[in-house]
Amino acid sequence: MGILSAELSGQLQARFGDCFSTSQALREQHGRGESHHTPAIPDAVVFAQSTDDVAETVRLCAAAGVPVIAFGAGTSLEGHLTAVRGGVSIDLSQMSQIIRVSAEDLDCTVQAGVTREQLNAHLRDQGLFFPIDPGANASIGGMAATRASGTNAVRYGTMRENVLSLTVVLPTSQVIRTGGRARKSSAGYDLTRLFVGSEGIITEVTLRLQGVPETISAALCSFESVEQAVKAAIAIVQLAIPVARMELMDRGLIAAANAYSGLSLKIEDTLAFEFHGSPASVQEQVGLVADIVKDHGGKDFEWANAPEERNRLWKARHNAFYAVVSQRQNAKGWSSDVCVPVSELSGCILRTRALLQDCSVPAAILGHVGDGNYHVVFAVDPENTSELAEVAAINKAMVEHAISVGGTSTGEHGVGTGKIGYLRQEHGDAVELMALLKQAIDPQGIMNPGKILPV
């Protein structure tokens, strides 16, 4: 059974009973994410219910030199979950307790398996919400581990800005707390930021919360070209209009979303907006944005102000990945994830459109254009090597150009296995420092090995 010895298997079975499994079906489930990356299944799965469970699993595996990989909701897109060197997958989904909410301090502490939808349902009656929205109903621990962001990042930031502290299990099985609940601190190294994006094992997260806005308004605006839409978005950012969401959906995505989500949107290149604030501030934002989009060729706003209309609109946007993939039977999704300075966004997206001109597979452009982050979603046949090579070449051209203009290979999906090849190009000699930090914290190399750092 791979590298899992009979002794270690017996120890884990004795400690966890039915929460330990070597079932083939469970192992396969825990060896893949949502995307096209080749699955690599672990040798066993442990369903943890507490930080102590995680620490004990890591302790036993460390003693045997066996890798450990955290598993949350299984929604990752860059191969973060694959057991490329075997080992034990630690499933955190049963760690779903909301430990504490402080409405006065606008913060809360949750276990890692709590999902963003679960948290927001819990907060609703208190007039609070957690704004980070990557689309998928991801676990909070996974969002912290990959430094996720999403549709609200233009106003509320990413996980980096919204995590106050973490409980982390180190590869030695030691449990550490990276900070307190204070909104700022000058005490020592910022370990919270070190572990946000580490793709390691996080068991509890303390988060910033926001008050639910008094007024929420959403609208769609269509354009005759992607270039017009992107230039309008850039102008809105440069004028510092505090839109909560500003999403680009090209006409290919609109057509796919109509078919997948039962909508009847105009099949044109589109910006979707959401505005938060007091009635007066929302009215002011809407007026300013309306003038800008009109100057850039935008057509009349289509409003979605009733909660059910807004929810339907954003659900369709969140389902964009699945909408594109659904255009082919038995396809898998391949989602790019570059982020560039906003001033470079128009040129990058136009270049991407040119790259897609002769692409043989279904593809659509979408993005959080307010912060320079955009994606192309491809529907690929994972068994077709020439097709995968074609998409890989397009993805490579996108990433390398993004890096060349001061951008990044991944704005929010994380590195995993999918973006390892670009890390040195992006960070240069700083990769050596990252490797030294990894070696200091994980000398045995058992914590989610084969991810982030090039060999």
C-alpha positions in Angstrom: 0.0 0.0 0.0 2.6 2.6 -1.1 4.7 4.0 1.7 2.2 3.4 4.5 3.7 0.7 6.7 1.6 -1.8 8.6 2.9 -0.3 11.8 1.8 3.2 11.0 -1.5 2.0 9.6 -2.2 0.1 12.8 -1.3 3.1 15.0 -3.7 5.4 13.0 -6.4 2.7 13.1 -6.0 2.4 16.9 -6.1 6.1 17.4 -8.9 7.1 15.0 -11.0 4.0 14.5 -13.7 4.6 11.8 -12.2 8.1 11.2 -9.2 6.3 9.5 -9.7 4.7 6.1 -7.7 3.1 3.3 -10.8 2.7 1.1 -9.9 3.0 -2.6 -12.9 5.2 -3.3 -12.1 7.6 -0.4 -8.5 7.8 -1.4 -9.4 8.6 -5.0 -11.7 11.3 -3.8 -8.9 12.9 -1.7 -6.3 12.7 -4.5 -7.8 15.3 -6.8 -9.3 18.8 -7.0 -11.7 20.4 -9.5 -9.3 20.9 -12.3 -7.4 19.0 -15.1 -4.4 18.0 -13.0 -3.5 14.3 -12.9 -4.9 12.8 -9.7 -2.4 11.3 -7.2 -4.1 9.4 -4.4 -2.9 9.2 -0.8 -2.3 5.9 1.0 -4.9 6.7 3.6 -7.3 9.3 4.9 -7.8 10.5 8.4 -11.0 12.5 9.3 -9.9 15.0 11.9 -12.3 16.5 14.4 -9.9 18.7 16.4 -6.5 20.3 16.4 -5.3 17.5 18.7 -6.4 15.0 16.0 -4.4 16.8 13.4 -1.4 17.1 15.6 -1.4 13.4 16.6 -1.7 12.4 12.9 1.2 14.6 12.0 3.2 13.2 15.0 2.7 9.6 13.9 3.4 10.4 10.3 6.5 12.4 11.1 8.0 9.6 13.2 7.6 7.3 10.1 8.7 10.0 7.6 5.3 9.8 5.8 3.9 12.9 4.0 0.7 14.6 5.1 -1.7 16.7 3.0 -4.6 18.8 4.2 -8.0 18.4 2.5 -10.8 20.9 3.0 -13.7 21.1 0.5 -11.8 19.6 -2.5 -12.3 22.7 -4.7 -8.7 23.6 -5.4 -7.7 24.2 -9.0 -3.9 23.9 -9.1 -3.2 20.4 -7.7 -2.8 21.4 -4.1 -4.6 18.2 -2.9 -2.7 15.6 -4.9 -0.5 13.1 -2.9 2.4 13.3 -5.4 4.6 11.4 -2.9 1.9 9.3 -1.3 1.1 9.7 2.4 -1.9 10.5 4.5 -4.6 13.0 3.6 -6.0 14.8 6.7 -9.6 15.7 6.0 -10.6 18.8 7.9 -14.2 19.0 6.7 -15.6 17.7 10.1 -13.8 20.5 11.9 -16.8 22.7 11.2 -17.4 24.6 14.5 -17.8 28.4 14.6 -15.9 28.9 17.8 -16.6 32.5 18.5 -18.2 35.6 17.0 -17.6 39.1 18.4 -20.0 41.6 16.8 -18.4 44.4 18.7 -14.9 43.7 17.4 -16.1 42.6 13.9 -14.2 39.3 14.1 -14.7 35.6 14.6 -12.7 32.4 15.1 -13.7 29.3 13.1 -12.3 25.8 12.6 -10.7 25.2 9.3 -13.5 23.1 7.8 -16.1 25.8 8.1 -17.2 26.9 4.6 -17.7 30.5 3.6 -21.4 29.9 3.0 -21.8 28.2 6.4 -20.1 31.1 8.1 -22.2 33.8 6.3 -25.5 31.9 7.1 -24.4 31.9 10.8 -23.6 35.6 10.7 -26.7 36.8 8.9 -28.8 37.4 12.0 -26.1 39.5 13.5 -25.9 41.9 10.6 -22.4 40.8 9.7 -20.8 39.0 6.8 -17.4 37.6 5.7 -16.6 39.3 2.3 -14.1 37.0 0.7 -15.9 35.1 -2.0 -13.8 32.9 -4.3 -16.9 31.5 -6.0 -16.7 27.9 -4.8 -18.1 27.1 -1.4 -14.5 26.6 -0.2 -13.4 25.9 3.4 -12.0 28.8 5.4 -8.8 26.8 6.1 -8.3 26.1 2.5 -8.9 29.7 1.5 -6.3 30.8 4.1 -3.8 28.1 2.9 -4.0 29.2 -0.7 -4.4 33.0 0.0 -7.7 33.1 -1.9 -9.7 36.1 -2.9 -12.5 36.5 -5.4 -15.3 38.8 -6.6 -15.2 41.2 -3.6 -11.5 41.7 -3.5 -11.6 45.1 -5.3 -13.2 46.6 -2.2 -12.5 44.2 0.7 -9.2 42.7 -0.2 -8.0 39.1 -0.1 -7.5 36.5 2.6 -4.1 38.2 3.3 -5.9 41.3 4.5 -8.8 39.5 6.3 -7.0 36.9 8.4 -6.0 38.2 11.9 -4.4 35.0 13.2 -4.1 31.2 12.6 -3.7 28.0 14.5 -1.2 26.0 12.6 0.1 22.4 13.0 3.8 22.3 12.1 5.5 19.3 10.5 7.0 18.5 14.0 3.3 18.2 15.3 3.8 21.3 17.4 0.8 23.6 17.5 1.3 27.3 17.2 -0.8 30.4 17.3 0.4 33.1 14.9 -1.1 36.2 16.5 -3.9 37.6 18.5 -7.1 39.6 17.7 -5.6 43.1 17.7 -5.9 44.9 14.4 -2.2 45.7 14.4 0.9 44.5 16.1 4.7 45.3 15.9 5.6 42.3 18.0 8.0 39.9 16.2 7.8 38.4 12.8 4.5 38.3 11.0 3.9 34.6 11.1 0.3 35.0 10.1 1.3 36.3 6.6 3.9 33.5 6.4 1.4 30.8 6.7 -1.4 32.5 4.7 -0.6 31.0 1.3 1.7 28.3 2.6 -0.5 25.4 1.5 0.2 23.8 4.9 -2.1 22.6 7.7 -4.2 25.3 9.3 -6.8 24.2 11.9 -8.4 27.4 13.2 -8.7 30.9 11.6 -9.5 34.3 13.2 -11.1 36.5 10.6 -12.1 40.2 10.1 -15.8 40.6 9.5 -17.9 43.4 7.9 -21.3 44.9 8.6 -23.9 44.1 6.1 -24.3 47.2 3.9 -27.5 49.2 4.3 -28.0 49.2 0.6 -26.8 46.7 -2.1 -27.4 47.3 -5.7 -26.2 45.2 -8.7 -26.2 45.8 -12.4 -24.9 44.5 -15.8 -23.6 46.6 -18.6 -22.8 45.3 -22.0 -20.2 46.5 -24.5 -19.4 45.8 -28.1 -15.8 44.7 -27.3 -13.8 43.4 -24.4 -11.4 46.4 -24.9 -14.2 48.9 -24.2 -15.3 46.9 -21.1 -11.7 46.7 -19.7 -11.0 50.4 -20.3 -14.2 51.3 -18.5 -13.1 49.1 -15.6 -9.7 50.7 -15.4 -11.2 54.2 -15.4 -13.4 53.2 -12.5 -10.4 51.9 -10.5 -8.3 55.0 -11.3 -11.1 57.3 -10.0 -11.2 55.3 -6.7 -14.9 54.6 -6.9 -15.5 52.0 -4.1 -17.4 49.4 -6.1 -17.8 46.1 -4.2 -17.7 43.9 -7.3 -16.6 44.5 -10.9 -16.5 41.4 -12.9 -15.7 40.9 -16.6 -17.5 38.2 -18.5 -16.8 37.9 -22.2 -19.5 37.0 -24.7 -18.4 33.3 -24.8 -18.9 33.1 -21.1 -22.3 34.8 -21.2 -23.5 32.3 -23.8 -22.3 29.4 -21.7 -23.8 30.9 -18.5 -27.2 31.3 -20.2 -27.2 27.7 -21.2 -25.9 26.4 -17.9 -27.9 28.6 -15.5 -31.1 29.2 -17.5 -30.5 32.9 -18.0 -31.3 35.2 -20.9 -28.5 37.7 -20.8 -27.4 39.7 -23.9 -24.6 37.7 -25.5 -22.1 40.6 -25.4 -18.9 41.4 -23.5 -20.2 42.4 -20.1 -19.2 44.0 -16.8 -21.2 43.0 -13.7 -21.2 45.5 -10.8 -22.3 45.4 -7.2 -22.4 48.6 -5.0 -22.5 48.6 -1.2 -23.1 51.5 1.2 -25.8 53.9 2.4 -28.6 54.8 0.0 -26.9 58.1 -0.8 -23.4 56.6 -1.3 -24.7 53.8 -3.6 -26.6 56.4 -5.6 -23.4 58.4 -6.0 -21.4 55.3 -7.0 -24.0 54.3 -9.6 -24.1 57.8 -11.1 -20.3 58.0 -11.5 -20.0 54.5 -12.9 -22.9 55.1 -15.3 -21.2 58.1 -16.7 -17.9 56.3 -17.1 -19.3 53.2 -18.9 -21.3 55.5 -21.2 -18.1 57.3 -22.2 -16.6 53.9 -23.1 -19.4 52.6 -25.2 -21.3 50.8 -22.5 -25.0 50.2 -23.0 -27.9 50.6 -20.6 -27.6 49.1 -17.2 -29.7 46.0 -16.5 -30.5 46.1 -12.8 -30.7 43.2 -10.4 -31.7 44.8 -7.1 -34.0 42.3 -5.5 -31.9 39.8 -3.4 -33.1 36.8 -5.4 -32.1 38.5 -8.7 -28.7 39.4 -7.3 -28.2 35.9 -6.0 -29.1 34.4 -9.3 -26.7 36.8 -11.1 -23.7 36.0 -8.9 -24.5 32.3 -8.8 -24.3 32.3 -12.6 -20.9 34.1 -12.3 -19.7 31.7 -9.7 -20.7 28.8 -11.9 -18.7 30.1 -14.8 -16.1 27.4 -14.5 -18.8 24.7 -14.7 -20.7 26.5 -17.4 -17.7 26.4 -19.7 -16.8 22.8 -18.9 -20.4 21.7 -19.4 -20.1 22.5 -23.1 -18.3 19.2 -23.7 -19.0 15.7 -22.4 -16.5 14.2 -20.0 -14.4 17.4 -20.1 -12.3 18.8 -17.2 -11.7 22.5 -16.5 -8.4 24.2 -16.9 -8.5 27.7 -15.4 -5.7 30.2 -15.8 -5.1 32.8 -13.1 -2.9 35.7 -13.9 -2.9 39.1 -12.2 -1.3 42.2 -13.6 -1.0 45.9 -12.7 -4.4 47.5 -13.7 -2.6 49.8 -16.2 -1.5 46.6 -18.1 -4.8 44.9 -18.0 -6.3 46.0 -21.3 -3.2 45.0 -23.3 -2.9 41.6 -21.5 -6.6 40.7 -22.2 -6.4 41.8 -25.8 -3.2 39.7 -26.2 -5.1 36.8 -24.6 -8.0 37.2 -27.0 -5.5 36.9 -29.9 -4.0 33.7 -28.3 -7.5 32.2 -28.2 -8.4 33.1 -31.8 -7.5 29.6 -33.1 -8.0 27.6 -29.9 -9.6 24.3 -30.6 -11.3 23.8 -27.3 -14.2 25.9 -25.7 -12.7 28.8 -23.7 -14.0 32.0 -22.1 -12.4 35.0 -20.4 -13.6 36.2 -17.0 -12.0 38.1 -14.2 -12.0 40.4 -11.2 -10.9 43.2 -13.4 -11.0 45.8 -10.5 -7.8 44.3 -9.2 -6.2 43.2 -12.4 -6.9 39.5 -11.9 -8.4 37.6 -14.9 -8.8 34.0 -16.0 -9.4 31.9 -19.1 -11.4 28.8 -18.4 -10.8 26.0 -20.9 -12.9 22.8 -21.3 -10.3 20.1 -22.0 -10.2 16.4 -22.7 -7.8 15.1 -20.0 -6.9 12.1 -22.2 -6.0 14.2 -25.3 -2.3 15.0 -25.1 -2.2 17.3 -28.1 -5.1 19.3 -26.7 -3.5 19.6 -23.3 -0.3 20.7 -25.0 -2.2 23.4 -27.0 -3.8 24.8 -23.9 -0.5 24.6 -21.9 1.2 26.7 -24.6 -1.6 29.4 -24.4 -1.4 29.3 -20.6 2.4 29.6 -20.6 2.2 32.6 -23.0 -0.3 34.3 -20.7 1.7 33.7 -17.5 5.1 34.7 -18.9 3.6 37.9 -20.4 1.9 38.7 -17.1 5.2 38.3 -15.2 7.1 40.4 -17.8 4.8 43.4 -17.1 5.1 43.1 -13.3 2.3 40.7 -12.7 2.0 37.2 -11.1 1.4 33.7 -12.3 -1.4 33.3 -9.8 -3.6 36.0 -8.3 -5.7 33.7 -6.1 -5.6 30.0 -7.0 -2.2 29.3 -5.3 0.8 27.5 -6.7 0.2 23.8 -5.9 1.8 21.7 -8.6 0.3 23.7 -11.5 2.4 26.9 -11.2 5.7 25.6 -9.8 7.4 26.1 -13.1 6.9 29.9 -13.0 8.0 30.6 -9.4 11.6 31.2 -10.2 10.8 33.4 -13.2 8.6 35.5 -10.9 10.7 35.6 -7.8 14.2 35.0 -9.0 16.8 34.4 -6.2 14.1 34.9 -3.5 13.0 31.3 -4.2 16.2 30.3 -2.4 15.1 32.1 0.7 11.6 30.4 0.4 13.4 27.1 0.3 15.5 27.9 3.4 12.3 28.8 5.3 10.6 25.5 4.1 13.7 23.5 5.2 13.8 25.2 8.6 10.1 24.5 9.3 9.8 21.2 7.6 13.3 19.5 7.6 11.9 16.1 6.7 9.9 17.5 3.8 6.7 15.8 4.8 4.2 18.7 4.8 2.4 18.6 1.4 5.6 17.9 -0.4 6.0 18.6 -4.2 4.0 21.8 -4.0 5.0 25.5 -4.5 8.8 25.2 -4.6 10.7 23.9 -7.6 12.9 20.9 -6.9 
